[in-house]
Amino acid sequence: MKLNVKAFALAGGLVWGFNWFILTWWMIAFDGITHEVTLLGRIYRGFTLCPLGSLVALGYGFVDGFFLGLMVALLYNWIASRSKSESGQD
């Protein structure tokens, strides 16, 4: 069975992007809005604990999740096709 690469990559991007978006709002709710550079802000340029920063995290998270999902799906399909051909199944 092969994975649909585009769908898997899109799902990975959406999940990872919304994960960072919700996590940012969670931190804003408990720590308040701050414009200090965080560890995540050093990785994702432009990210701060503010509403605009949550959109920046959503964008970066979507791109990261998309490419990670793309690589995982391609690797899975490659391994699945090799194991299928080695076992003699078509």
N, C-alpha and C positions, 0 to 999 in steps of 0.2 A: 504494500500500500504506500503510495506516495502522498506527500503533503502538497497542498496548493501553496506555492512559495509566496505569491503576492498576498494572499489572504492571511497567511501566518505572519508575514512581516508587518502588515497593516495592524493586525491584532496586537502584536508585540509593541508596536509604536504607540497605539492608543492606550494600552494598559500601562506602559512605562511613563508616558506623558501625563496621564491623569493621576498616576501615583504621585509624581512630584508636585503636581498642581494641588492635590488634596493635602499632601504632607506640608506644603508651604502654608496653606491656610490653617492647618492644625497648629503649626508653630506660631503663626500670627495670633491665633486665638489665645494661646497660653503665654507667649513672651511679648506680644505687642509688635508694632511695626518698628523696625530698626533698619537703618541704611548702612550698618557695618558690614564689612566683607566677611562672609562665613567661609567655611571650608568648601562648601558646594559652590560658593561664589568665585572661588579661585579656579575651580574646574570649569564652571559655566560662566563665562564673562557676562556681566550685566545682572547677575542674580543677586537680589537682596530680599530681606523679609518684608515685602510690601506687595500690594496687589499687582503692580506691574511686574515684580519679580516672579510672581506665580505664573504669569503668562510666559515669561522668559524660560522658566523651568519646564513649562508645558511644551514649548517648542523644542528645546534641547532634548528633553526626555523622549519626545516623539521621534526625533531623528535617531537618537541612540537606540531606542527600542526597535525601531524599524530595521536598522542595519543589523542589530543583534538577532532579531527574528529571521531576517533574510539569511544570515550565515547559518543559523541553526537549521532552518528548513533545507537549505542546499546541502549541508553536511548530512542531515538525516536521509534525504533522497539519494545521495551518493552512496552512503553505507547500505541502505536498503536495496539499491540496485546491484551492488557488488555481492551482497550476501545471497540475493535471489539467484544470480547467475552462477555462483559457486555451488549452490545446492542443487542446481539442475532444473529449477522451476522456471516457467515462463509466465 
